[in-house]
């Protein structure tokens, strides 16, 4: 093979790699935005936290099934291992995430709940090293620290100890741990199946478990109004089908730790939605925190040759 042919192949590979990174980054940003509205929608739902968590996933299943069928028809040769161990673990991790997340939203401020939940990158690094012996580069670690400092600035006014929010803050921290495990599991699942199947199958696992939880612990399962159903549909279609589906797409193209860092954008958007819908004001310090988060994501971005 001629040297120029080798060079051409190398250039094509680099171009494909850059395109994949861009697609993954766009998917992750859109996922963060789609999920950022969920805390406000949970507050507006006229059912309890476990029921809203169940409906959020269950109502998305038809859309996810259609997406899966379409994706696999379009790419007949793509891997499609069904209900792998990683996919099942992702469903279990997401169950824990939603279980504690919906409780946290109702017991602390939206900004606090979102901040602690989006500390997932810290847990991705910790669990990735402890369980998988994964190491991260210096730029990613610096970006993580910068994002954490920006996220802290977003919630600095409400981080002071407040007994009425202590339980909610603790639930948010637990949510972040489960979210970190979810990222690792979905990243592993994407090695053996496509984004659509991984998202659909983990959602089947999650909705089955949450149905049992909601059935036994909620006084009622069904919303009491048309607007109540509208809130749950928005949760299912935007936050779950859109948000989690795009996360699965991104995790097939981006490093897991970097993908979880982009989710910090959810903190910024959630704070804005809380300001618009519930009057939780955004201060200058919080605005600076948002800028710092964006800077941290930029610092930790993957580099292509």
N, C-alpha and C positions, 0 to 999 in steps of 0.2 A: 504494500500500500504506500502511495506517495506521501511525502511529508505534508504536502498541502491538503491531502485528503484527511490525514490525521488531525491537522489543525482545524479543518472545517467541521469534523465531528466534534472536536473539543468545544468549538464555538457554539455549535448547536446545543450541546449538552448544557453549557453555561447559560445559554438563552432560555432553555426549557426550565432550568433550575430557578432562574430569576423570575420567570413567569409563574412558576408554582408558588414561589414565596409571595409574590404580589397577590395571587388569587387567595392564598391562605390568609394573608394579612387582612385583605378586604373582608373575607368571610368572618374572621375573628372580630373585627371592628363592628360589623353588622350584628354579630351574635351578642356582643356586649350591649349594643343599643337595644336589641330586641328583648334581652333579659332585664334591662334596667327599669322597664315599666312594671315588672312583676310585683315589686314591693307595694307600689301604690294600688295595683289591682287587687292584691290580697287584702289590703285594708278596706277596699270598696266592696268586696264580696260579701253576700248576705248568708254565707255558710261558714262553718268553723274552719280552722286551719288545715285539719286533716282532710276534710271534704274538698276544700279548694285545691289541695295538693293532688288528690285523686283525679278530680275533674280536669285539672290542668293537663295531666298526662293522657288520660283516657280520651278526651275530646280531640287530641292531636293524632290518635292512632290511625283514623281513616286517611288523613293527609299523608302521614308517614308511610302507610302501606302503598298508596298510589305512587309516591315518590320512589319507593323501593322497586316496585314493578317496572316503572318507567326507566329507572337507572339501569336495571339489570337487562332490560330489553335493548337498551342503547349500547351496552357494553357486555355482550354475551360472554366474552372470554375473561372478564374481570373476576377476581376471587370472590367467592360468596359463601364461605364457611358459615353454617347456621348455629346460633346459640353456642358460640365458643365459650370457654371458661372466662376469658377476658370480658366478653359481652355480658355474661351473667353477673360477673363482679361489678361491672359498670352499672348495671341495673340496681344491684344492692347498694352500691355507693350513692347512687342518685336518690334512692329511697331515703337513705339517711340524711342526705343533703336537704331534700324537700321537707322531711319530717321536722328537722330542727330549724330550718330556714323560715317556714311559715309561722312557727311558734315565735321565733325571734322578732319577726316583723311586727307582731302584735304586742311585744313586750319591751321594745326599745324604739329609739328613733329610726327612721328609715335610713338615714345616713350611717348611723352606727351599725345597724344590721347588715347593710350592704358592704361597709368597710371590712367588718370581721369576716364576712362570707368570702369577699374577694381577696383575702389573705391566702387564698389557695396556692399561689406561687411558692410561698414559704413552705407550705406542707408538701408541695410537689418536690421541692429540693430535698426536704428532710426524708420523706418516704422514699423518694427515688434513690437516695443514697443508702438508707437503711435496708430497704427491701430489694432493690435492683442493682445496688452498687453503681448507680449512675453519678457521673461527675459533671459539673457545669463549669463553663469558662469564666474568666475574670470579668469580662464585659457584662455577662448575664448577671453575675452576682452584684456588680455595681448598679446595674439597672434595677435589680430587685430592691436594693437598699434605697435607691432614689424614689422608686414607686411607693415603697412603704412610708417614706417620709412625706411624700405628697399626699398619700391617703390619710396619714395622721393629721396633716394640716386641714384636710376636709372635715374632720370630725373633732378637732381639738377642743372646740367649745363644749361638746357634750361628752368628752371622754372622762371628765372629772367624776369621781365615784358618786353614784347616785343609787341609793338602795332600790328605788322603784324601777331602775333599768338594769340592775346587776344581773338578774336572771336572763333577761333578753340579750345582754351583751355576751354572757357565757354561752348561750345557745348559738349566737352568731359565730363564736370561735369554733364551736363544735361543727357548725355548718361548713366553715372553711376547711376543716380537716377532711370531711367527707367529700367536699368539692375537689380537693387535691387528689384524693384517691380516685375520684371519678375521671379526672384528666389522665392519670396514669393508665387506668383500665381502658378508657376509650382509645388512647394512643396505642396500647398493645392490641386491641381488637382491630384497629384499622390496618394492621399488618396482614390480616387474614380475610378481611371482608371489606365491602365498600361502605361509604358513609351512611347511605340510606338504610341498608340492612342493619348496620350496627345501631343506628338511632332507633329504628322501629323495634328491634328485638330487646334492647335494654329498656325501652319504654313499656313493652309488654310485661317484663319482669317487675318494673317499678309500679305500674298501675295495678297489677294483681295484689301486691303486698299492701299498697296504700288503700285499696278497697277494703281489705280485712281490717286494717287499722281504723279507717273512717267508720266502718259499719259498727264496730264495737265501742268507739270512743266519742262519736259525734251524736248529738241529740237529733239531728236531721241531716239527710244527705242531699236533698234537693233544694235549690234556690227558690225563693218565694216570689220572684218577679221576673218580668222580661229583662229588665236591666241587670238583674242578678245573673241570668243566663248569658247576657251579653258580656259581662265581666269575665265569666269563666271561659267563654269562647275566645275572648281576647287573650287570656292566659294560655289557653291551649294552642291557639294558632300562631300567635306572635311570640310569646315567651318560650314555649316548649318546641313546637314544630319548627319555628323560625330560629330561635336561639340555640337550642341543643342540636338541631340539624346542622346549622352553620358551624358549630363547635366541632362536630364530627368531620365536616368537610375540611376545616382548617387543620385538624390534628393529623390528617393524612399528608399535609404539605409543610407543616411547620414543626420545629422542635417543641416538645411538650412544655418545657419550662417557659419558653418565650410566649407560647399560646396562652398560658395561664396569666402571664404578665399583662397581655393586652386586655384581659378581663377587668383590669383595674379601671378601664374606661367606664365600666358599668357603674362604678362609684360616682363618677362625675355626672353621668346622665341621670342616675337615680336621685342624686341631690337636687338636680334641676327639676325633675318631675315632682319631687316632694315639695319644692318651693312653689311650683305652679299650683299643685292640687291641694296641699295641706298647709301652706304658709310657713314651711320650715326654711327660713331665710338663708340665702347664700351670701356670705361675707367676703370681704377682700382677701382674707387669709385663705378661705376655702377656694376662691378663684385661683390664687397663687398655687394652692395644692394641686389643683387640676392641671395647671401648666407644668408643674414638677413631675406629675405622673406621665404626661406625654413625653417629657424629656427622658425619663427613665426607660420608657418603652423604646425610644429612639436609640438610646445608648446600648440596649441589650439586643437590638435587631440582629438577625442572622446575616452573616456576610457571605456573599458568593464570590468565588475566585474570579 
